[in-house]
């Protein structure tokens, strides 16, 4: 009994350290998209968004990546890398009036996680600092990857909201076959008011993760799938955020001149 208790304490302390580690990584200065809005070159196209983070046990896998502020490659795990990406995503969002949420998904874990998906922020008026804090409150759960349950819950989160919504998934796409059906159900429920975006987190040697997330995005009939490596820089993330929230300004219709008046 005592031995089991000691093991449990070690696990809890390890998780606490893991959750705190990510905040030590220096944030990448985000690219400012506000000048494009102020100039009128781009306009807001999305009113609501929800980030979905993968916190299943596979996120504990080690992962090596490049950070501009460090000369040596970063050696963390996939969760810390994902938190870095989501933080950069959040920091890059320009000054827009939005309703936002952040949800995670993972299998249940005895004592520490009695749920498969949880809404850590929102749905609420978007406040960059508040959503930023919630990114580092999540931690890894059980081995299951119930992305389908997170998508189902997000559908319910979006239903009462007016305007266009974006679901933004960060995941390795592994072992979640039911997710495509849930994405199809989301599209059927929200119709043209939803687009689905995804960021592939970590290495994908077999292509399984990319294939699954691509099917999820295509079920939304709008949105894109990107690799984490393509959005880990300020410029790459700005390009992605622009596609999620902004669009070209629609040119004003030219009114043909009326008939000439008689002299």
C-alpha positions as CSV (number, residue, x, y, z in Angstrom):
1,X,0.0,0.0,0.0
2,X,2.7,2.4,1.0
3,X,4.8,1.5,-2.1
4,X,1.7,2.2,-4.3
5,X,1.2,5.5,-2.6
6,X,4.8,6.6,-3.2
7,X,4.4,5.7,-6.9
8,X,1.3,7.8,-7.1
9,X,3.0,10.8,-5.4
10,X,5.9,10.5,-7.9
11,X,3.6,10.4,-10.9
12,X,1.6,13.5,-9.6
13,X,4.9,15.4,-9.0
14,X,6.2,14.5,-12.4
15,X,3.0,15.7,-14.1
16,X,3.2,18.9,-12.1
17,X,6.8,19.5,-13.3
18,X,5.8,18.6,-16.8
19,X,3.0,21.2,-16.8
20,X,5.3,23.9,-15.4
21,X,8.2,23.2,-17.8
22,X,6.5,24.6,-20.9
23,X,6.1,28.1,-19.5
24,X,9.9,28.3,-19.2
25,X,10.3,28.1,-23.0
26,X,10.7,31.6,-24.4
27,X,7.7,32.7,-26.5
28,X,8.4,33.6,-30.1
29,X,7.5,37.3,-30.8
30,X,4.3,37.1,-32.9
31,X,3.9,38.8,-36.2
32,X,1.5,41.7,-36.1
33,X,-1.5,41.3,-38.4
34,X,-3.2,44.4,-37.2
35,X,-1.7,46.7,-39.9
36,X,-3.4,44.6,-42.6
37,X,-6.7,45.0,-40.9
38,X,-6.2,48.8,-40.4
39,X,-5.3,49.2,-44.1
40,X,-8.4,47.5,-45.2
41,X,-6.5,44.9,-47.2
42,X,-8.0,42.2,-45.0
43,X,-11.3,41.9,-43.0
44,X,-12.6,39.7,-40.3
45,X,-14.3,36.5,-41.6
46,X,-14.6,34.5,-38.4
47,X,-16.7,35.4,-35.3
48,X,-16.0,32.4,-33.0
49,X,-13.3,29.8,-32.6
50,X,-12.4,26.9,-30.4
51,X,-8.9,25.4,-30.0
52,X,-8.9,21.6,-29.4
53,X,-5.7,20.3,-27.9
54,X,-4.6,16.6,-27.9
55,X,-3.6,15.7,-24.3
56,X,-3.6,11.9,-24.8
57,X,-0.7,9.8,-23.5
58,X,1.1,10.0,-26.9
59,X,1.8,13.6,-26.1
60,X,4.3,12.4,-23.5
61,X,6.6,11.1,-26.4
62,X,9.9,13.0,-26.7
63,X,10.1,15.5,-29.5
64,X,13.0,17.5,-30.9
65,X,12.4,20.8,-32.6
66,X,14.0,24.2,-33.5
67,X,13.4,27.4,-31.5
68,X,14.8,30.7,-32.8
69,X,16.1,31.8,-29.4
70,X,18.2,28.7,-28.7
71,X,21.3,27.5,-30.6
72,X,20.7,23.8,-29.8
73,X,17.6,21.9,-30.8
74,X,14.8,21.9,-28.2
75,X,14.3,18.5,-26.6
76,X,10.9,18.4,-25.0
77,X,7.8,16.3,-25.5
78,X,5.0,16.6,-27.9
79,X,2.7,18.3,-25.3
80,X,5.2,21.1,-24.7
81,X,5.8,21.5,-28.4
82,X,2.0,21.7,-28.9
83,X,1.7,24.3,-26.1
84,X,4.4,26.3,-27.8
85,X,2.4,26.2,-31.1
86,X,-0.9,27.1,-29.4
87,X,0.7,30.0,-27.5
88,X,2.1,31.4,-30.8
89,X,-1.3,30.9,-32.4
90,X,-3.0,32.8,-29.6
91,X,-0.4,35.6,-29.6
92,X,-0.7,36.1,-33.4
93,X,-4.5,36.6,-33.4
94,X,-5.1,40.3,-34.2
95,X,-7.4,42.7,-32.4
96,X,-10.8,41.1,-33.3
97,X,-14.1,40.8,-31.4
98,X,-14.4,37.0,-31.0
99,X,-16.0,34.4,-28.9
100,X,-13.5,31.8,-27.9
101,X,-12.9,28.4,-26.3
102,X,-10.1,26.0,-25.5
103,X,-10.9,22.3,-25.1
104,X,-8.7,19.2,-24.7
105,X,-9.3,15.5,-25.2
106,X,-7.7,12.3,-23.7
107,X,-8.7,9.1,-22.0
108,X,-9.7,9.2,-18.4
109,X,-7.0,8.8,-15.8
110,X,-7.7,7.5,-12.3
111,X,-8.0,10.3,-9.7
112,X,-6.5,13.0,-11.9
113,X,-8.8,13.0,-14.9
114,X,-12.5,11.8,-14.6
115,X,-13.4,13.1,-18.1
116,X,-12.6,12.6,-21.7
117,X,-12.8,16.2,-22.8
118,X,-12.9,19.4,-20.9
119,X,-13.5,23.0,-21.8
120,X,-10.7,24.9,-20.1
121,X,-11.6,28.3,-21.4
122,X,-14.9,29.7,-22.7
123,X,-17.0,29.8,-24.5
124,X,-16.5,33.5,-23.6
125,X,-15.5,36.8,-25.2
126,X,-11.9,36.4,-26.3
127,X,-9.3,37.7,-24.0
128,X,-5.8,36.9,-25.2
129,X,-4.2,36.8,-21.7
130,X,-6.9,34.5,-20.2
131,X,-6.8,32.0,-23.1
132,X,-3.0,32.1,-22.9
133,X,-3.1,30.9,-19.3
134,X,-5.4,28.0,-20.0
135,X,-2.9,26.6,-22.6
136,X,-0.6,25.6,-19.7
137,X,-3.3,24.3,-17.4
138,X,-3.8,21.2,-19.6
139,X,-1.8,18.1,-19.0
140,X,-1.6,14.6,-20.4
141,X,-4.3,12.0,-19.6
142,X,-5.1,8.4,-20.6
143,X,-4.0,6.5,-23.6
144,X,-7.3,6.9,-25.5
145,X,-7.6,9.6,-28.1
146,X,-11.3,10.6,-28.2
147,X,-11.1,13.5,-30.6
148,X,-14.6,12.5,-31.7
149,X,-16.0,13.4,-28.2
150,X,-14.2,16.8,-28.3
151,X,-15.6,17.5,-31.8
152,X,-19.1,16.5,-30.6
153,X,-18.8,18.8,-27.5
154,X,-17.4,21.7,-29.7
155,X,-20.5,21.3,-31.9
156,X,-22.7,21.9,-28.9
157,X,-20.4,24.8,-27.9
158,X,-20.9,26.5,-31.2
159,X,-24.6,25.9,-31.7
160,X,-25.9,28.9,-29.7
161,X,-23.5,31.3,-31.3
162,X,-24.2,33.6,-34.2
163,X,-21.8,34.1,-37.2
164,X,-19.0,32.0,-38.6
165,X,-17.0,29.6,-36.4
166,X,-13.6,27.9,-36.7
167,X,-12.5,24.7,-35.0
168,X,-8.7,24.5,-34.7
169,X,-7.3,21.1,-33.8
170,X,-3.8,20.5,-32.6
171,X,-3.0,16.8,-32.6
172,X,-0.8,13.9,-33.9
173,X,-3.9,12.3,-35.4
174,X,-3.2,8.9,-34.1
175,X,-5.7,6.2,-33.1
176,X,-8.9,8.3,-33.4
177,X,-10.9,6.7,-36.2
178,X,-14.3,8.0,-35.0
179,X,-13.2,11.6,-35.4
180,X,-14.2,11.8,-39.1
181,X,-17.8,10.9,-38.4
182,X,-18.0,13.5,-35.7
183,X,-16.6,16.1,-38.1
184,X,-19.2,15.2,-40.6
185,X,-21.9,15.5,-38.0
186,X,-20.5,18.9,-37.0
187,X,-20.8,20.1,-40.6
188,X,-24.3,18.7,-40.9
189,X,-25.4,20.6,-37.8
190,X,-23.6,23.9,-38.4
191,X,-23.6,23.9,-42.2
192,X,-21.8,26.9,-43.8
193,X,-21.1,28.4,-40.4
194,X,-18.2,26.1,-39.6
195,X,-14.7,25.5,-41.0
196,X,-12.3,23.0,-39.6
197,X,-8.5,23.5,-39.4
198,X,-5.8,21.2,-38.0
199,X,-2.2,21.4,-37.1
200,X,-0.2,18.1,-37.2
201,X,1.9,17.8,-34.1
202,X,5.1,15.6,-34.0
203,X,6.6,13.2,-36.4
204,X,4.4,11.1,-38.6
205,X,6.5,8.4,-40.2
206,X,3.6,6.2,-41.4
207,X,1.5,9.1,-42.6
208,X,-1.4,7.8,-40.4
209,X,-1.9,11.1,-38.5
210,X,-1.9,13.3,-41.6
211,X,-4.3,11.0,-43.4
212,X,-6.8,11.1,-40.4
213,X,-6.6,14.9,-39.9
214,X,-6.9,15.5,-43.6
215,X,-10.2,13.6,-43.6
216,X,-11.4,15.6,-40.6
217,X,-10.6,18.9,-42.3
218,X,-12.2,17.8,-45.5
219,X,-15.4,16.9,-43.6
220,X,-15.7,20.6,-42.8
221,X,-15.6,21.4,-46.5
222,X,-13.4,24.5,-45.7
223,X,-10.3,25.0,-43.7
224,X,-6.7,23.6,-44.1
225,X,-4.3,21.1,-42.6
226,X,-0.8,22.3,-41.8
227,X,2.3,20.6,-40.3
228,X,3.5,21.9,-37.0
229,X,6.9,22.6,-38.5
230,X,5.3,25.0,-41.0
231,X,3.8,27.1,-38.2
232,X,6.5,27.1,-35.5
233,X,7.9,30.4,-36.8
234,X,6.3,33.8,-36.5
235,X,5.8,34.1,-40.3
236,X,4.4,30.6,-40.7
237,X,1.9,31.0,-37.9
238,X,0.9,34.5,-39.1
239,X,0.0,32.9,-42.5
240,X,-2.1,30.2,-40.8
241,X,-3.9,32.6,-38.4
242,X,-4.6,34.9,-41.4
243,X,-6.4,32.0,-43.2
244,X,-8.4,31.1,-40.1
245,X,-9.7,34.6,-39.2
246,X,-9.2,37.0,-42.1
247,X,-10.1,37.3,-45.7
248,X,-9.7,39.8,-48.6
249,X,-11.9,42.8,-48.5
250,X,-14.8,42.5,-51.0
251,X,-14.5,45.2,-53.6
252,X,-17.4,47.6,-53.6
253,X,-19.8,47.0,-56.5
254,X,-19.4,49.5,-59.3
255,X,-22.8,51.2,-59.9
256,X,-23.3,51.9,-63.6
257,X,-24.0,55.4,-64.5
258,X,-27.6,56.4,-65.1
259,X,-29.0,57.7,-68.4
260,X,-27.8,61.1,-69.5
261,X,-30.3,63.9,-68.7
262,X,-31.5,65.9,-71.6
263,X,-30.0,69.4,-71.9
